[in-house]
Amino acid sequence: MLIRRGAALTAATIHHFRRLSTAALLQEVDIPPVFTYLDGLPRPDPKYGETIHAIPRATSGSSIAVKERKAGRVPSIVFNAEDGQHGGNKRLISVESNQVKKLVNHLGRSFFLSRLFDLEVRPEFGSDDIVEKVRVLPRKLHLHPSTDAVLNITFIRAPSSAWLKVDVPLLFRGEDVSPGLKKGSALNIIKRTVKFLCPADIIPPFIDVDLSELDVGQKIVAGNLNVHPALKLLRSKDEAVVKIMGARVSDQKKSK
């Protein structure tokens, strides 16, 4: 666009140059895309959107962990998120046993590990001072084999810029109307979670798996799951997650 010297700039011309400048600036700073949940896909239930409370822990070790548990606390760790899994900036913390036990019991282990939480670290429980406030994803959850008591938790920091590897739980629906199940065939659930690389802002709390049209011998594979297009499947798209089993040969002979 040529502008004669001394000519007045019109409003349209000014808008044009501002638009070009803004576009160039966005390319230069490489602003990450903004992801939002899509209508029709699962999103976190705000009912469980509470803040997890924590205090700093100076040292680690089995003896320290035993003391923390006796005091009603769960020894935990917070890491930075890098490459979706690993990271530094380790902070040793302890969280309240009663709070995390309630969350795990209400959500279930797999659903707890696919849910983002706000985490507030204070010098001591009940203090008004905040050492760190950050959004986190529970990465690992260690339960007692006999009592299911929470023994320790690993958290990953989850800023909006993070991409996180998540084992997303599968929620199966439509068993009551599935043609194959109505015929008496068995439901073979092969996978109860599927691993995806997810933008932190749109981690699905679960994935709906519709069985309502599944007939005898048919299956649903990982690549057919209905998820946000930004999610990246971290296993073979042809891997089966559920199948309606066919009739056995002996059963077919009996029916003749």
N, C-alpha and C positions, 0 to 999 in steps of 0.2 A: 504494500500500500504506500503510495507516494503522497507526501504532504508538502504543499508549496510553502516556501519560506514566508513567514508573516501571516499565513492563513490561520484562522481561528480553528481550534480543535472542537469538533462537535461532540455531543454526549456519546454518540454511537462509537466514534473513533476512540475516545478515552476508555470506554468499556472494552473495546477490542484489545487494546494494549494491556489493560489490567488483566484480562482473561489470559492472554499469552504469558504475562509475567507470572501469574499464579500457577499456571500449568508447569512452567519451567522450574519454579520454586519447588513444587511438589515432587518433580522428577529428581531434583538435585538432593533433597533431604531424604528421599526414599521413605515416605510415610507409609506405614503398613496399612493394609486394608482393614476396614471395620466389618466385623461379622456379627450378625444377629440371628436369633432363632427364627425359623420359618413357621408360618401357620400350618397346622396339621401335623407337626412333628413334636415329640415329647420335649418338655422343658422342665427345669427343676421346680418342684413344689415349694412355694415360699413358706409353707408350714414348717419346713425343716431348715430354714435359712438362718439359724442362730449363729452367734459368734462363739468360737471356741476360746476359752480363757486359758492362759498359760503363764508360767513364771520361768525365769532363767535357771539353768542347772549348770553348776561350775564344772563338774567332772562326770566321767562315765565309768562304767565297770559294773560287774555283777553285784558286788556288795552295795554300791550306791543304788542300783536298780531295786534291790530288795528293800532298802530303807524307804525309797520313794513309794513303792507299792504298799508298804505297811502304813505309810502316812496318808493313804488314799489318793495317791497321784500316779500317773502313768508316765514313765520316762519316754521322751520322744526327741526327734531331731527334725530340723527344718533345713532343706537344701535349696539352692538356686536351681532353676530349670534351665538346662542347656541341652541342646540336641534332643529335646523332648524327654530326656530321662536323667542325664547326669548333671552334676553341677557342684559348685563350691559354696562359699559363704555359709558354712555350717554353723547352726546355732543349736546348742543343747537346751532343751526345755523340758518341763513337766506339765502335763495337763490334768484336769480333775477327773478322777476315775468315774464318778457318778455321771458326769456330763457325757463323756464319750461312750460309756456303757449304754446310756439311754439312747443316744443317736444310733449306735450300731444295732441295738435291739429293734428300734423302730424301722430303720431303713433296711437292715440285712447287710451282711458283710460286703457282697458284691456291689450293692447300691451305695453303700458308704464310700467305697473306693472310686466311685465315678461321680462324686458330688463335690463341688467347690464350697469352701467355708471361709469366712473371715476369721482370722486368728489375731488375738490381741495378747501381746506379751507385756506383763506388768512386773515391777520389782517383787511384789507379793500379791496374793489373791486379796481383792478388796481395795487395792491401792488405786488412787486417781491418776497416777503417772503411767504413761504408756511408753515402753521401751521400743516396741515395734508393732505396727498394725499392717497386716498383709493378707492378701487372698491366697489360699493354699488348696492343694489337692492332696488328700491322703494317698500315699503311694504304696505303703506296706502296712499291714495290720497283723500283729502277732497275738493270737488268742491262746489261752491255756487249754490243752487238749481235753481236760476233764470238765472244767467249770465254765469254759468260754469267757473267763475274765480277760480283759484287755491287758496284755503284758507290755507292749510298746507299739509306737506308731512312728512311721516316717512320713513327713509332709514335704511336698514340693511347692515352692513359691510359684504362683500362677498369675503373673501380670497379663494384660491384654495382648502383649506382643508374643507371648509364649505359645509354642506348639507342644502338646503333651501326648505321650503314649498312654492310652486308656483302654483297659479291658471293660468294654461297655456291656452291661447285662442285657440279655434277651428276654422279652416278655411275650409269651405265647398266648395268642387269643384265637377264638373261633373254633375250639375243639368240638363244641356242641353241635356245630353245623357242618363240619368237615365231611364230605362225601365218603372218603376212605375210612374214617373212624366210625361213621354210621354203619358201614358194612362189616364192622367188627375187627378191622385191622388195628394193629398196635402203633402207637406213636413212639418213634425213636428219636429222642432229643440227643443230638450228637455234641452240640456246643451250647453252653449256657452263657458264655461271654464271647465277644469278638473284639480283637485289638484294632484300634484305629489311632491314627495321628490326628489330633483335634486342635483347632484354635481354642485357646483357653476360654474365650467368651461364649462358645457354643458347644461345650461338652454335653452330650446327651445323657440324661440320667438313666436312660434305658432305650432299647430299640424295640418297637412293636413288630412282632412277627405274625402275620395273618395266615391262619391255617384254614380259613373258611372255604376255600376252593380246592384244597389239596385232596387228591384221590389216591387210591391204592397204588403204591410204587412210586409216587411222585415225591419230590424233595424241594427244599429251598436252599440255595447256596449263598455264600457270604456276599457275592457280588450282586445279588438280587435284593439285599436288605435296603429298606427305605430310610436313607439318612440324608443329612445336609450335604449338598454337593462339595463343600469345602473339606469334608472329612476324607482322610486317605486310609484306605484299607491296608493293613500290615500283614495280611496273609493271602493265600491264593483266593482269587474271586470264585473259583470253581469248587472250593471246599464246602461240603454239605454241612448245614447247621441243624437240620431237622428233616425227617423222612417218615412217610407213612409206609409201614412195612407191608410187603405183599404176602399173600396166603402161602403157607407151607405146602410142599408137594403132597404130603400125607393128607392134609386137609382137603386139597383139591380132589384126591382120589375118593375120599369119603363122600364128597358131595355129588359124585357121579352115580 
